[in-house]
Amino acid sequence: QVQLVESGGGLVQAGGSPRLSCAASGRIFSINAMGWYRQAPGKQRELVAGIPSGRSTNYANSMKGRFIISRDNAKNTVCLQMNSLKPEDTAVYYCNAEVTWYASRNYWGQGTQVTVSS
């Protein structure tokens, strides 16, 4: 089994710059893609940012230029630096990872709440 544990959420003022972290542990041979998703109340879960095993990154249009995703392959961690937060960024943020042991499987973290006050 694999566990993804997020940290760094909480209550933030608009314009703030919190940093989310996610650490993967357990039966891991390699981690392929990692990413962050979010789900606001009454809305579907959406991609925030993704980072495959290489150096490329991809972002949802509304996050481009404000959020930065990074990963440390040696530590099996992925981080999301969020800048210039807006109230509409309020959501539960989930870490996601595609992990290979004998086969590849997708895992989710438990989610961390980010609330942006105006």
C-alpha positions as CSV (number, residue, x, y, z in Angstrom):
1,Q,0.0,0.0,0.0
2,V,1.0,3.6,-0.5
3,Q,0.1,6.6,1.6
4,L,0.0,10.2,0.5
5,V,0.0,12.7,3.3
6,E,-0.6,16.4,2.6
7,S,0.2,19.3,4.8
8,G,0.2,23.1,4.6
9,G,-3.4,24.0,4.3
10,G,-5.4,26.3,6.5
11,L,-7.0,29.8,6.6
12,V,-5.2,32.3,4.4
13,Q,-5.9,35.9,3.6
14,A,-6.4,36.9,0.0
15,G,-3.1,37.6,-1.6
16,G,-1.4,35.1,0.6
17,S,1.2,32.5,-0.4
18,P,0.9,29.2,1.3
19,R,2.8,26.1,0.3
20,L,1.3,22.7,0.3
21,S,3.4,19.6,0.6
22,C,2.7,15.9,0.0
23,A,4.8,13.0,1.0
24,A,4.4,9.5,-0.5
25,S,5.4,6.4,1.5
26,G,4.9,2.7,1.4
27,R,5.5,0.2,-1.3
28,I,7.1,2.4,-4.0
29,F,9.4,1.2,-6.8
30,S,9.0,4.4,-8.7
31,I,6.6,7.3,-9.0
32,N,5.5,8.4,-12.4
33,A,3.3,11.5,-12.5
34,M,2.4,13.5,-9.4
35,G,0.0,16.3,-9.2
36,W,-2.5,18.5,-7.2
37,Y,-6.2,18.6,-7.7
38,R,-8.8,20.6,-5.8
39,Q,-12.5,20.4,-5.1
40,A,-14.6,23.4,-4.1
41,P,-18.0,23.0,-2.5
42,G,-20.6,21.9,-5.0
43,K,-18.0,21.6,-7.8
44,Q,-16.2,18.7,-9.4
45,R,-12.6,17.9,-8.6
46,E,-10.3,19.7,-11.0
47,L,-6.6,19.6,-11.9
48,V,-4.5,22.3,-10.4
49,A,-1.1,21.3,-11.6
50,G,0.8,18.2,-12.7
51,I,4.4,17.2,-12.9
52,P,5.4,14.0,-14.7
53,S,8.6,12.2,-13.9
54,G,10.5,14.5,-16.1
55,R,10.9,18.2,-15.7
56,S,7.8,19.3,-17.6
57,T,4.9,20.8,-15.7
58,N,1.3,21.6,-16.6
59,Y,-1.2,23.9,-15.0
60,A,-4.9,24.7,-15.2
61,N,-5.3,28.1,-16.9
62,S,-6.5,29.9,-13.8
63,M,-3.4,28.8,-11.9
64,K,-0.8,29.7,-14.5
65,G,1.6,32.3,-13.3
66,R,0.3,32.1,-9.7
67,F,1.0,28.5,-8.6
68,I,4.3,26.5,-8.9
69,I,4.5,22.8,-8.6
70,S,7.8,21.0,-7.8
71,R,8.8,17.5,-6.8
72,D,11.8,15.8,-5.0
73,N,12.2,12.4,-6.5
74,A,14.7,11.3,-3.8
75,K,12.1,12.1,-1.1
76,N,9.0,11.1,-3.0
77,T,7.4,14.5,-2.3
78,V,5.5,17.0,-4.4
79,C,4.9,20.6,-3.4
80,L,2.6,23.4,-4.5
81,Q,3.6,27.0,-4.0
82,M,0.4,29.1,-4.2
83,N,0.8,32.8,-4.7
84,S,-1.7,35.7,-4.9
85,L,-4.5,33.6,-3.6
86,K,-8.1,34.6,-4.2
87,P,-11.3,33.6,-2.4
88,E,-12.2,31.5,-5.3
89,D,-9.2,29.3,-4.6
90,T,-10.9,28.1,-1.5
91,A,-11.2,24.3,-1.8
92,V,-9.9,21.0,-0.5
93,Y,-6.6,20.3,-2.2
94,Y,-5.7,16.7,-3.0
95,C,-2.3,15.2,-3.8
96,N,-2.3,12.5,-6.5
97,A,0.5,10.1,-7.6
98,E,0.8,7.3,-10.0
99,V,3.0,4.8,-8.2
100,T,4.6,1.6,-9.6
101,W,5.3,-1.4,-7.5
102,Y,4.6,-4.5,-9.5
103,A,2.1,-2.5,-11.5
104,S,1.1,1.1,-11.7
105,R,-1.7,2.4,-9.6
106,N,-3.2,5.8,-8.9
107,Y,-3.3,7.1,-5.3
108,W,-4.9,10.1,-3.6
109,G,-4.2,11.9,-0.4
110,Q,-6.8,12.6,2.2
111,G,-7.0,16.3,1.2
112,T,-6.1,19.5,2.9
113,Q,-8.5,22.4,3.3
114,V,-7.4,25.8,2.0
115,T,-9.7,28.7,2.9
116,V,-9.0,32.1,1.5
117,S,-10.6,35.0,3.3
118,S,-11.3,38.3,1.5
